[in-house]
Amino acid sequence: MTADPGDDPHVRQSLGAYVLDALDEDEARAVSGHLQRCDGCAAVYVELAEASALLALLGEEELSPGPPAP
Ligand SMILES: [Zn+2]
């Protein structure tokens, strides 16, 4: 038996939507399961999640431009 990547396709094209919580429940479950088995996709997911968090922070700053912290 040889490993067929088609049986367990990588989910990198779905990770963007997964980070944004924009996937169907079934798709999100499939991505979540794959991330637990695939270090490569998990690393991509961490990068996307960090970028998403940074964008959220930038958005908040734009909405509430307070004085700089001391
Ligand atoms: Zn993968």
N, CA, C, O and the ligand as a Tripos MOL2 file, in Angstrom:
@<TRIPOS>MOLECULE
protein
  281   279    71     0     0
PROTEIN
NO_CHARGES

@<TRIPOS>ATOM
      1 N           0.8430   -1.2010    0.0000 N.3       1 MET1
      2 CA          0.0000    0.0000    0.0000 C.3       1 MET1
      3 C           0.8760    1.2470    0.0000 C.2       1 MET1
      4 O           1.8140    1.3700    0.7880 O.2       1 MET1
      5 N           0.5550    2.1430   -0.8780 N.am      2 THR2
      6 CA          1.2540    3.4210   -0.8620 C.3       2 THR2
      7 C           0.2890    4.5050   -0.4010 C.2       2 THR2
      8 O          -0.9110    4.4420   -0.6710 O.2       2 THR2
      9 N           0.8150    5.4720    0.2790 N.am      3 ALA3
     10 CA         -0.0270    6.5630    0.7640 C.3       3 ALA3
     11 C          -0.5240    7.3850   -0.4160 C.2       3 ALA3
     12 O           0.2700    7.8470   -1.2360 O.2       3 ALA3
     13 N          -1.7980    7.5610   -0.4980 N.am      4 ASP4
     14 CA         -2.3750    8.3690   -1.5660 C.3       4 ASP4
     15 C          -2.8410    9.6960   -0.9900 C.2       4 ASP4
     16 O          -3.8040    9.7340   -0.2240 O.2       4 ASP4
     17 N          -2.1780   10.7680   -1.3430 N.am      5 PRO5
     18 CA         -2.5530   12.0740   -0.7770 C.3       5 PRO5
     19 C          -3.9920   12.4450   -1.0950 C.2       5 PRO5
     20 O          -4.5810   13.2900   -0.4200 O.2       5 PRO5
     21 N          -4.5630   11.8160   -2.1220 N.am      6 GLY6
     22 CA         -5.9400   12.1260   -2.4660 C.3       6 GLY6
     23 C          -6.9170   11.7070   -1.3850 C.2       6 GLY6
     24 O          -8.0040   12.2740   -1.2740 O.2       6 GLY6
     25 N          -6.5320   10.7030   -0.5760 N.am      7 ASP7
     26 CA         -7.4220   10.2600    0.4910 C.3       7 ASP7
     27 C          -7.4570   11.2510    1.6410 C.2       7 ASP7
     28 O          -8.4250   11.2990    2.4000 O.2       7 ASP7
     29 N          -6.3950   12.0440    1.7660 N.am      8 ASP8
     30 CA         -6.3320   12.9990    2.8680 C.3       8 ASP8
     31 C          -5.7510   14.3040    2.3290 C.2       8 ASP8
     32 O          -4.6300   14.6750    2.6740 O.2       8 ASP8
     33 N          -6.4940   14.9830    1.5050 N.am      9 PRO9
     34 CA         -5.9620   16.1770    0.8440 C.3       9 PRO9
     35 C          -5.5950   17.2560    1.8540 C.2       9 PRO9
     36 O          -6.2390   17.4210    2.8900 O.2       9 PRO9
     37 N          -4.5480   17.9760    1.5170 N.am     10 HIS10
     38 CA         -4.1840   19.0980    2.3850 C.3      10 HIS10
     39 C          -5.2710   20.1690    2.3180 C.2      10 HIS10
     40 O          -6.0200   20.2690    1.3450 O.2      10 HIS10
     41 N          -5.3310   20.9500    3.3640 N.am     11 VAL11
     42 CA         -6.4810   21.8480    3.5220 C.3      11 VAL11
     43 C          -6.0670   23.3100    3.4450 C.2      11 VAL11
     44 O          -6.7890   24.1990    3.8980 O.2      11 VAL11
     45 N          -4.8750   23.5490    2.8540 N.am     12 ARG12
     46 CA         -4.3530   24.9270    2.9180 C.3      12 ARG12
     47 C          -5.2710   25.9190    2.2180 C.2      12 ARG12
     48 O          -5.3540   27.0770    2.6260 O.2      12 ARG12
     49 N          -5.9600   25.4790    1.1710 N.am     13 GLN13
     50 CA         -6.8520   26.4180    0.4840 C.3      13 GLN13
     51 C          -8.0780   26.7300    1.3240 C.2      13 GLN13
     52 O          -8.7690   27.7150    1.0640 O.2      13 GLN13
     53 N          -8.3600   25.9110    2.3260 N.am     14 SER14
     54 CA         -9.5190   26.1510    3.1770 C.3      14 SER14
     55 C          -9.1480   26.8580    4.4700 C.2      14 SER14
     56 O         -10.0190   27.2760    5.2340 O.2      14 SER14
     57 N          -7.8300   26.9910    4.7140 N.am     15 LEU15
     58 CA         -7.4140   27.5290    6.0120 C.3      15 LEU15
     59 C          -7.8340   28.9860    6.1820 C.2      15 LEU15
     60 O          -8.1940   29.4040    7.2820 O.2      15 LEU15
     61 N          -7.7900   29.7550    5.1030 N.am     16 GLY16
     62 CA         -8.1870   31.1590    5.2170 C.3      16 GLY16
     63 C          -9.6210   31.2840    5.7050 C.2      16 GLY16
     64 O          -9.9180   32.0580    6.6150 O.2      16 GLY16
     65 N         -10.5070   30.5070    5.0840 N.am     17 ALA17
     66 CA        -11.9060   30.5490    5.4920 C.3      17 ALA17
     67 C         -12.0670   29.9480    6.8920 C.2      17 ALA17
     68 O         -12.9240   30.3750    7.6650 O.2      17 ALA17
     69 N         -11.2320   28.9520    7.2060 N.am     18 TYR18
     70 CA        -11.3090   28.3240    8.5260 C.3      18 TYR18
     71 C         -10.9500   29.3400    9.6130 C.2      18 TYR18
     72 O         -11.6170   29.4100   10.6450 O.2      18 TYR18
     73 N          -9.8980   30.1220    9.3800 N.am     19 VAL19
     74 CA         -9.4950   31.1410   10.3530 C.3      19 VAL19
     75 C         -10.6110   32.1590   10.5670 C.2      19 VAL19
     76 O         -10.8400   32.6330   11.6790 O.2      19 VAL19
     77 N         -11.2980   32.4810    9.4750 N.am     20 LEU20
     78 CA        -12.3690   33.4760    9.5560 C.3      20 LEU20
     79 C         -13.6930   32.8590    9.9990 C.2      20 LEU20
     80 O         -14.7160   33.5410   10.0620 O.2      20 LEU20
     81 N         -13.6600   31.5510   10.3080 N.am     21 ASP21
     82 CA        -14.8770   30.8560   10.7480 C.3      21 ASP21
     83 C         -15.9630   30.9380    9.6880 C.2      21 ASP21
     84 O         -17.1370   31.1490    9.9910 O.2      21 ASP21
     85 N         -15.5430   30.7640    8.4250 N.am     22 ALA22
     86 CA        -16.4790   30.9110    7.3070 C.3      22 ALA22
     87 C         -16.7730   29.5750    6.6310 C.2      22 ALA22
     88 O         -17.3810   29.5490    5.5610 O.2      22 ALA22
     89 N         -16.3530   28.4670    7.2370 N.am     23 LEU23
     90 CA        -16.5870   27.1550    6.6350 C.3      23 LEU23
     91 C         -17.8610   26.5240    7.1750 C.2      23 LEU23
     92 O         -18.3330   26.8500    8.2640 O.2      23 LEU23
     93 N         -18.4030   25.6040    6.3700 N.am     24 ASP24
     94 CA        -19.5120   24.8080    6.8730 C.3      24 ASP24
     95 C         -19.0270   23.9580    8.0470 C.2      24 ASP24
     96 O         -17.8270   23.7550    8.2290 O.2      24 ASP24
     97 N         -19.9660   23.4740    8.8280 N.am     25 GLU25
     98 CA        -19.5930   22.6830   10.0100 C.3      25 GLU25
     99 C         -18.7840   21.4550    9.6070 C.2      25 GLU25
    100 O         -17.7950   21.1150   10.2560 O.2      25 GLU25
    101 N         -19.2110   20.7880    8.5250 N.am     26 ASP26
    102 CA        -18.5070   19.5900    8.0830 C.3      26 ASP26
    103 C         -17.0970   19.9280    7.6110 C.2      26 ASP26
    104 O         -16.1410   19.2200    7.9250 O.2      26 ASP26
    105 N         -16.9760   21.0280    6.8470 N.am     27 GLU27
    106 CA        -15.6700   21.4220    6.3380 C.3      27 GLU27
    107 C         -14.7460   21.8020    7.4850 C.2      27 GLU27
    108 O         -13.5740   21.4270    7.5020 O.2      27 GLU27
    109 N         -15.2850   22.5520    8.4440 N.am     28 ALA28
    110 CA        -14.4720   22.9680    9.5790 C.3      28 ALA28
    111 C         -13.9840   21.7550   10.3550 C.2      28 ALA28
    112 O         -12.8520   21.7310   10.8390 O.2      28 ALA28
    113 N         -14.8470   20.7460   10.4720 N.am     29 ARG29
    114 CA        -14.4480   19.5460   11.2060 C.3      29 ARG29
    115 C         -13.3430   18.8180   10.4550 C.2      29 ARG29
    116 O         -12.4090   18.3040   11.0690 O.2      29 ARG29
    117 N         -13.4450   18.7720    9.1270 N.am     30 ALA30
    118 CA        -12.4370   18.0980    8.3190 C.3      30 ALA30
    119 C         -11.1030   18.8260    8.4290 C.2      30 ALA30
    120 O         -10.0540   18.1960    8.5600 O.2      30 ALA30
    121 N         -11.1460   20.1520    8.3760 N.am     31 VAL31
    122 CA         -9.9160   20.9410    8.4930 C.3      31 VAL31
    123 C          -9.3080   20.7380    9.8780 C.2      31 VAL31
    124 O          -8.1000   20.5390   10.0050 O.2      31 VAL31
    125 N         -10.1360   20.7870   10.9040 N.am     32 SER32
    126 CA         -9.6390   20.6260   12.2680 C.3      32 SER32
    127 C          -8.9580   19.2720   12.4370 C.2      32 SER32
    128 O          -7.8920   19.1750   13.0440 O.2      32 SER32
    129 N          -9.5830   18.2300   11.8930 N.am     33 GLY33
    130 CA         -8.9940   16.8990   12.0010 C.3      33 GLY33
    131 C          -7.6760   16.8110   11.2540 C.2      33 GLY33
    132 O          -6.7270   16.1880   11.7310 O.2      33 GLY33
    133 N          -7.6150   17.4440   10.0650 N.am     34 HIS34
    134 CA         -6.3870   17.4010    9.2800 C.3      34 HIS34
    135 C          -5.2540   18.1370   10.0050 C.2      34 HIS34
    136 O          -4.1080   17.6880    9.9770 O.2      34 HIS34
    137 N          -5.5650   19.2490   10.6440 N.am     35 LEU35
    138 CA         -4.5300   20.0290   11.3230 C.3      35 LEU35
    139 C          -3.8690   19.2110   12.4300 C.2      35 LEU35
    140 O          -2.6930   19.4070   12.7340 O.2      35 LEU35
    141 N          -4.6280   18.2950   13.0310 N.am     36 GLN36
    142 CA         -4.0620   17.4870   14.1130 C.3      36 GLN36
    143 C          -3.1100   16.4280   13.5780 C.2      36 GLN36
    144 O          -2.3090   15.8700   14.3280 O.2      36 GLN36
    145 N          -3.1980   16.1470   12.2640 N.am     37 ARG37
    146 CA         -2.3480   15.1020   11.6820 C.3      37 ARG37
    147 C          -1.2440   15.6820   10.8230 C.2      37 ARG37
    148 O          -0.2770   14.9780   10.5300 O.2      37 ARG37
    149 N          -1.3430   16.9350   10.4070 N.am     38 CYS38
    150 CA         -0.4350   17.4780    9.4060 C.3      38 CYS38
    151 C           0.2870   18.7080    9.9580 C.2      38 CYS38
    152 O          -0.3070   19.7760   10.1110 O.2      38 CYS38
    153 N           1.5770   18.5390   10.2540 N.am     39 ASP39
    154 CA          2.3400   19.6590   10.7990 C.3      39 ASP39
    155 C           2.4360   20.8090    9.8050 C.2      39 ASP39
    156 O           2.4320   21.9740   10.2040 O.2      39 ASP39
    157 N           2.5210   20.4940    8.5130 N.am     40 GLY40
    158 CA          2.6570   21.5400    7.5050 C.3      40 GLY40
    159 C           1.4570   22.4670    7.4930 C.2      40 GLY40
    160 O           1.6080   23.6880    7.5360 O.2      40 GLY40
    161 N           0.2650   21.8900    7.4350 N.am     41 CYS41
    162 CA         -0.9410   22.7080    7.4050 C.3      41 CYS41
    163 C          -1.1450   23.4000    8.7530 C.2      41 CYS41
    164 O          -1.6500   24.5210    8.8070 O.2      41 CYS41
    165 N          -0.7580   22.7440    9.8250 N.am     42 ALA42
    166 CA         -0.9190   23.3640   11.1420 C.3      42 ALA42
    167 C          -0.0550   24.6170   11.2360 C.2      42 ALA42
    168 O          -0.4670   25.6170   11.8230 O.2      42 ALA42
    169 N           1.1460   24.5620   10.6570 N.am     43 ALA43
    170 CA          2.0290   25.7280   10.6790 C.3      43 ALA43
    171 C           1.4150   26.8680    9.8810 C.2      43 ALA43
    172 O           1.4670   28.0260   10.2960 O.2      43 ALA43
    173 N           0.8290   26.5310    8.7270 N.am     44 VAL44
    174 CA          0.1810   27.5670    7.9130 C.3      44 VAL44
    175 C          -0.9950   28.1560    8.6810 C.2      44 VAL44
    176 O          -1.2270   29.3650    8.6510 O.2      44 VAL44
    177 N          -1.7220   27.3000    9.3590 N.am     45 TYR45
    178 CA         -2.8770   27.7780   10.1210 C.3      45 TYR45
    179 C          -2.4410   28.7670   11.2040 C.2      45 TYR45
    180 O          -3.0840   29.7990   11.3950 O.2      45 TYR45
    181 N          -1.3560   28.4590   11.9090 N.am     46 VAL46
    182 CA         -0.8740   29.3540   12.9620 C.3      46 VAL46
    183 C          -0.5130   30.7130   12.3750 C.2      46 VAL46
    184 O          -0.8220   31.7510   12.9610 O.2      46 VAL46
    185 N           0.1550   30.7010   11.1940 N.am     47 GLU47
    186 CA          0.5200   31.9800   10.5660 C.3      47 GLU47
    187 C          -0.7260   32.7820   10.2150 C.2      47 GLU47
    188 O          -0.7890   33.9860   10.4630 O.2      47 GLU47
    189 N          -1.7130   32.1120    9.6390 N.am     48 LEU48
    190 CA         -2.9350   32.8130    9.2460 C.3      48 LEU48
    191 C          -3.6780   33.3330   10.4730 C.2      48 LEU48
    192 O          -4.2190   34.4390   10.4550 O.2      48 LEU48
    193 N          -3.7030   32.5390   11.5270 N.am     49 ALA49
    194 CA         -4.4210   32.9550   12.7330 C.3      49 ALA49
    195 C          -3.7450   34.1780   13.3470 C.2      49 ALA49
    196 O          -4.4170   35.0950   13.8190 O.2      49 ALA49
    197 N          -2.4060   34.1850   13.3380 N.am     50 GLU50
    198 CA         -1.6870   35.3380   13.8850 C.3      50 GLU50
    199 C          -1.9330   36.5770   13.0340 C.2      50 GLU50
    200 O          -2.1470   37.6670   13.5650 O.2      50 GLU50
    201 N          -1.9030   36.4100   11.7070 N.am     51 ALA51
    202 CA         -2.1550   37.5440   10.8170 C.3      51 ALA51
    203 C          -3.5680   38.0670   11.0200 C.2      51 ALA51
    204 O          -3.7990   39.2760   11.0270 O.2      51 ALA51
    205 N          -4.5060   37.1490   11.1840 N.am     52 SER52
    206 CA         -5.8960   37.5620   11.3940 C.3      52 SER52
    207 C          -6.0300   38.3410   12.6930 C.2      52 SER52
    208 O          -6.7500   39.3380   12.7500 O.2      52 SER52
    209 N          -5.3430   37.8920   13.7330 N.am     53 ALA53
    210 CA         -5.4070   38.5860   15.0180 C.3      53 ALA53
    211 C          -4.8040   39.9840   14.8970 C.2      53 ALA53
    212 O          -5.3220   40.9430   15.4690 O.2      53 ALA53
    213 N          -3.7020   40.0930   14.1450 N.am     54 LEU54
    214 CA         -3.0760   41.4050   13.9670 C.3      54 LEU54
    215 C          -4.0090   42.3490   13.2220 C.2      54 LEU54
    216 O          -4.1350   43.5210   13.5780 O.2      54 LEU54
    217 N          -4.6630   41.8300   12.1850 N.am     55 LEU55
    218 CA         -5.5940   42.6710   11.4310 C.3      55 LEU55
    219 C          -6.7340   43.1320   12.3310 C.2      55 LEU55
    220 O          -7.1810   44.2740   12.2310 O.2      55 LEU55
    221 N          -7.1990   42.2630   13.1980 N.am     56 ALA56
    222 CA         -8.2800   42.6380   14.1090 C.3      56 ALA56
    223 C          -7.8120   43.7590   15.0410 C.2      56 ALA56
    224 O          -8.5610   44.6960   15.3200 O.2      56 ALA56
    225 N          -6.5740   43.6550   15.5170 N.am     57 LEU57
    226 CA         -6.0400   44.6920   16.3950 C.3      57 LEU57
    227 C          -5.9430   46.0150   15.6580 C.2      57 LEU57
    228 O          -6.3020   47.0620   16.1970 O.2      57 LEU57
    229 N          -5.4480   45.9640   14.4030 N.am     58 LEU58
    230 CA         -5.3360   47.1970   13.6230 C.3      58 LEU58
    231 C          -6.7090   47.8140   13.4160 C.2      58 LEU58
    232 O          -6.8670   49.0320   13.5000 O.2      58 LEU58
    233 N          -7.7100   46.9690   13.1450 N.am     59 GLY59
    234 CA         -9.0510   47.4850   12.9390 C.3      59 GLY59
    235 C          -9.5670   48.1830   14.1860 C.2      59 GLY59
    236 O         -10.2080   49.2290   14.0880 O.2      59 GLY59
    237 N          -9.2980   47.6210   15.3540 N.am     60 GLU60
    238 CA         -9.7610   48.2390   16.5900 C.3      60 GLU60
    239 C          -9.0950   49.5920   16.8110 C.2      60 GLU60
    240 O          -9.7310   50.5400   17.2710 O.2      60 GLU60
    241 N          -7.8070   49.6690   16.4790 N.am     61 GLU61
    242 CA         -7.1120   50.9450   16.6600 C.3      61 GLU61
    243 C          -7.7110   52.0230   15.7650 C.2      61 GLU61
    244 O          -7.8390   53.1820   16.1600 O.2      61 GLU61
    245 N          -8.0750   51.6180   14.5540 N.am     62 GLU62
    246 CA         -8.6660   52.6030   13.6440 C.3      62 GLU62
    247 C         -10.0070   53.1000   14.1820 C.2      62 GLU62
    248 O         -10.3560   54.2710   14.0290 O.2      62 GLU62
    249 N         -10.7470   52.1970   14.8120 N.am     63 LEU63
    250 CA        -12.0700   52.5750   15.2800 C.3      63 LEU63
    251 C         -11.9830   53.4500   16.5400 C.2      63 LEU63
    252 O         -12.8380   54.3080   16.7610 O.2      63 LEU63
    253 N         -10.9640   53.2340   17.3510 N.am     64 SER64
    254 CA        -10.8770   53.9990   18.5840 C.3      64 SER64
    255 C          -9.4680   54.5470   18.7510 C.2      64 SER64
    256 O          -8.6610   53.9930   19.4970 O.2      64 SER64
    257 N          -9.1740   55.6490   18.0450 N.am     65 PRO65
    258 CA         -7.8210   56.2270   18.1040 C.3      65 PRO65
    259 C          -7.6130   57.0090   19.4010 C.2      65 PRO65
    260 O          -7.7360   58.2330   19.4280 O.2      65 PRO65
    261 N          -7.3030   56.2990   20.4510 N.am     66 GLY66
    262 CA         -7.0670   56.9580   21.7280 C.3      66 GLY66
    263 C          -5.6500   57.4850   21.8140 C.2      66 GLY66
    264 O          -4.8660   57.3070   20.8820 O.2      66 GLY66
    265 N          -5.3170   58.1170   22.8930 N.am     67 PRO67
    266 CA         -3.9510   58.6060   23.0910 C.3      67 PRO67
    267 C          -2.9840   57.4400   23.2500 C.2      67 PRO67
    268 O          -3.3860   56.3810   23.7320 O.2      67 PRO67
    269 N          -1.7400   57.5970   22.8640 N.am     68 PRO68
    270 CA         -0.7520   56.5200   22.9980 C.3      68 PRO68
    271 C          -0.5570   56.1370   24.4450 C.2      68 PRO68
    272 O          -0.6170   56.9780   25.3420 O.2      68 PRO68
    273 N          -0.3210   54.8500   24.6630 N.am     69 ALA69
    274 CA         -0.1240   54.3710   26.0380 C.3      69 ALA69
    275 C           1.1540   54.9450   26.5970 C.2      69 ALA69
    276 O           2.1230   55.1120   25.8570 O.2      69 ALA69
    277 N           1.1890   55.2510   27.8660 N.am     70 PRO70
    278 CA          2.4000   55.8240   28.4870 C.3      70 PRO70
    279 C           3.5480   54.8350   28.4940 C.2      70 PRO70
    280 O           4.6350   55.1550   28.9770 O.2      70 PRO70
    281 ZN         -1.8190   19.0520    5.2800 Zn       71 ZN71
@<TRIPOS>BOND
     1     1     2 1
     2     2     3 1
     3     3     4 2
     4     3     5 am
     5     5     6 1
     6     6     7 1
     7     7     8 2
     8     7     9 am
     9     9    10 1
    10    10    11 1
    11    11    12 2
    12    11    13 am
    13    13    14 1
    14    14    15 1
    15    15    16 2
    16    15    17 am
    17    17    18 1
    18    18    19 1
    19    19    20 2
    20    19    21 am
    21    21    22 1
    22    22    23 1
    23    23    24 2
    24    23    25 am
    25    25    26 1
    26    26    27 1
    27    27    28 2
    28    27    29 am
    29    29    30 1
    30    30    31 1
    31    31    32 2
    32    31    33 am
    33    33    34 1
    34    34    35 1
    35    35    36 2
    36    35    37 am
    37    37    38 1
    38    38    39 1
    39    39    40 2
    40    39    41 am
    41    41    42 1
    42    42    43 1
    43    43    44 2
    44    43    45 am
    45    45    46 1
    46    46    47 1
    47    47    48 2
    48    47    49 am
    49    49    50 1
    50    50    51 1
    51    51    52 2
    52    51    53 am
    53    53    54 1
    54    54    55 1
    55    55    56 2
    56    55    57 am
    57    57    58 1
    58    58    59 1
    59    59    60 2
    60    59    61 am
    61    61    62 1
    62    62    63 1
    63    63    64 2
    64    63    65 am
    65    65    66 1
    66    66    67 1
    67    67    68 2
    68    67    69 am
    69    69    70 1
    70    70    71 1
    71    71    72 2
    72    71    73 am
    73    73    74 1
    74    74    75 1
    75    75    76 2
    76    75    77 am
    77    77    78 1
    78    78    79 1
    79    79    80 2
    80    79    81 am
    81    81    82 1
    82    82    83 1
    83    83    84 2
    84    83    85 am
    85    85    86 1
    86    86    87 1
    87    87    88 2
    88    87    89 am
    89    89    90 1
    90    90    91 1
    91    91    92 2
    92    91    93 am
    93    93    94 1
    94    94    95 1
    95    95    96 2
    96    95    97 am
    97    97    98 1
    98    98    99 1
    99    99   100 2
   100    99   101 am
   101   101   102 1
   102   102   103 1
   103   103   104 2
   104   103   105 am
   105   105   106 1
   106   106   107 1
   107   107   108 2
   108   107   109 am
   109   109   110 1
   110   110   111 1
   111   111   112 2
   112   111   113 am
   113   113   114 1
   114   114   115 1
   115   115   116 2
   116   115   117 am
   117   117   118 1
   118   118   119 1
   119   119   120 2
   120   119   121 am
   121   121   122 1
   122   122   123 1
   123   123   124 2
   124   123   125 am
   125   125   126 1
   126   126   127 1
   127   127   128 2
   128   127   129 am
   129   129   130 1
   130   130   131 1
   131   131   132 2
   132   131   133 am
   133   133   134 1
   134   134   135 1
   135   135   136 2
   136   135   137 am
   137   137   138 1
   138   138   139 1
   139   139   140 2
   140   139   141 am
   141   141   142 1
   142   142   143 1
   143   143   144 2
   144   143   145 am
   145   145   146 1
   146   146   147 1
   147   147   148 2
   148   147   149 am
   149   149   150 1
   150   150   151 1
   151   151   152 2
   152   151   153 am
   153   153   154 1
   154   154   155 1
   155   155   156 2
   156   155   157 am
   157   157   158 1
   158   158   159 1
   159   159   160 2
   160   159   161 am
   161   161   162 1
   162   162   163 1
   163   163   164 2
   164   163   165 am
   165   165   166 1
   166   166   167 1
   167   167   168 2
   168   167   169 am
   169   169   170 1
   170   170   171 1
   171   171   172 2
   172   171   173 am
   173   173   174 1
   174   174   175 1
   175   175   176 2
   176   175   177 am
   177   177   178 1
   178   178   179 1
   179   179   180 2
   180   179   181 am
   181   181   182 1
   182   182   183 1
   183   183   184 2
   184   183   185 am
   185   185   186 1
   186   186   187 1
   187   187   188 2
   188   187   189 am
   189   189   190 1
   190   190   191 1
   191   191   192 2
   192   191   193 am
   193   193   194 1
   194   194   195 1
   195   195   196 2
   196   195   197 am
   197   197   198 1
   198   198   199 1
   199   199   200 2
   200   199   201 am
   201   201   202 1
   202   202   203 1
   203   203   204 2
   204   203   205 am
   205   205   206 1
   206   206   207 1
   207   207   208 2
   208   207   209 am
   209   209   210 1
   210   210   211 1
   211   211   212 2
   212   211   213 am
   213   213   214 1
   214   214   215 1
   215   215   216 2
   216   215   217 am
   217   217   218 1
   218   218   219 1
   219   219   220 2
   220   219   221 am
   221   221   222 1
   222   222   223 1
   223   223   224 2
   224   223   225 am
   225   225   226 1
   226   226   227 1
   227   227   228 2
   228   227   229 am
   229   229   230 1
   230   230   231 1
   231   231   232 2
   232   231   233 am
   233   233   234 1
   234   234   235 1
   235   235   236 2
   236   235   237 am
   237   237   238 1
   238   238   239 1
   239   239   240 2
   240   239   241 am
   241   241   242 1
   242   242   243 1
   243   243   244 2
   244   243   245 am
   245   245   246 1
   246   246   247 1
   247   247   248 2
   248   247   249 am
   249   249   250 1
   250   250   251 1
   251   251   252 2
   252   251   253 am
   253   253   254 1
   254   254   255 1
   255   255   256 2
   256   255   257 am
   257   257   258 1
   258   258   259 1
   259   259   260 2
   260   259   261 am
   261   261   262 1
   262   262   263 1
   263   263   264 2
   264   263   265 am
   265   265   266 1
   266   266   267 1
   267   267   268 2
   268   267   269 am
   269   269   270 1
   270   270   271 1
   271   271   272 2
   272   271   273 am
   273   273   274 1
   274   274   275 1
   275   275   276 2
   276   275   277 am
   277   277   278 1
   278   278   279 1
   279   279   280 2
@<TRIPOS>SUBSTRUCTURE
     1 MET1         2 RESIDUE 1 A MET
     2 THR2         6 RESIDUE 1 A THR
     3 ALA3        10 RESIDUE 1 A ALA
     4 ASP4        14 RESIDUE 1 A ASP
     5 PRO5        18 RESIDUE 1 A PRO
     6 GLY6        22 RESIDUE 1 A GLY
     7 ASP7        26 RESIDUE 1 A ASP
     8 ASP8        30 RESIDUE 1 A ASP
     9 PRO9        34 RESIDUE 1 A PRO
    10 HIS10       38 RESIDUE 1 A HIS
    11 VAL11       42 RESIDUE 1 A VAL
    12 ARG12       46 RESIDUE 1 A ARG
    13 GLN13       50 RESIDUE 1 A GLN
    14 SER14       54 RESIDUE 1 A SER
    15 LEU15       58 RESIDUE 1 A LEU
    16 GLY16       62 RESIDUE 1 A GLY
    17 ALA17       66 RESIDUE 1 A ALA
    18 TYR18       70 RESIDUE 1 A TYR
    19 VAL19       74 RESIDUE 1 A VAL
    20 LEU20       78 RESIDUE 1 A LEU
    21 ASP21       82 RESIDUE 1 A ASP
    22 ALA22       86 RESIDUE 1 A ALA
    23 LEU23       90 RESIDUE 1 A LEU
    24 ASP24       94 RESIDUE 1 A ASP
    25 GLU25       98 RESIDUE 1 A GLU
    26 ASP26      102 RESIDUE 1 A ASP
    27 GLU27      106 RESIDUE 1 A GLU
    28 ALA28      110 RESIDUE 1 A ALA
    29 ARG29      114 RESIDUE 1 A ARG
    30 ALA30      118 RESIDUE 1 A ALA
    31 VAL31      122 RESIDUE 1 A VAL
    32 SER32      126 RESIDUE 1 A SER
    33 GLY33      130 RESIDUE 1 A GLY
    34 HIS34      134 RESIDUE 1 A HIS
    35 LEU35      138 RESIDUE 1 A LEU
    36 GLN36      142 RESIDUE 1 A GLN
    37 ARG37      146 RESIDUE 1 A ARG
    38 CYS38      150 RESIDUE 1 A CYS
    39 ASP39      154 RESIDUE 1 A ASP
    40 GLY40      158 RESIDUE 1 A GLY
    41 CYS41      162 RESIDUE 1 A CYS
    42 ALA42      166 RESIDUE 1 A ALA
    43 ALA43      170 RESIDUE 1 A ALA
    44 VAL44      174 RESIDUE 1 A VAL
    45 TYR45      178 RESIDUE 1 A TYR
    46 VAL46      182 RESIDUE 1 A VAL
    47 GLU47      186 RESIDUE 1 A GLU
    48 LEU48      190 RESIDUE 1 A LEU
    49 ALA49      194 RESIDUE 1 A ALA
    50 GLU50      198 RESIDUE 1 A GLU
    51 ALA51      202 RESIDUE 1 A ALA
    52 SER52      206 RESIDUE 1 A SER
    53 ALA53      210 RESIDUE 1 A ALA
    54 LEU54      214 RESIDUE 1 A LEU
    55 LEU55      218 RESIDUE 1 A LEU
    56 ALA56      222 RESIDUE 1 A ALA
    57 LEU57      226 RESIDUE 1 A LEU
    58 LEU58      230 RESIDUE 1 A LEU
    59 GLY59      234 RESIDUE 1 A GLY
    60 GLU60      238 RESIDUE 1 A GLU
    61 GLU61      242 RESIDUE 1 A GLU
    62 GLU62      246 RESIDUE 1 A GLU
    63 LEU63      250 RESIDUE 1 A LEU
    64 SER64      254 RESIDUE 1 A SER
    65 PRO65      258 RESIDUE 1 A PRO
    66 GLY66      262 RESIDUE 1 A GLY
    67 PRO67      266 RESIDUE 1 A PRO
    68 PRO68      270 RESIDUE 1 A PRO
    69 ALA69      274 RESIDUE 1 A ALA
    70 PRO70      278 RESIDUE 1 A PRO
    71 ZN71       281 GROUP 0 **** ****
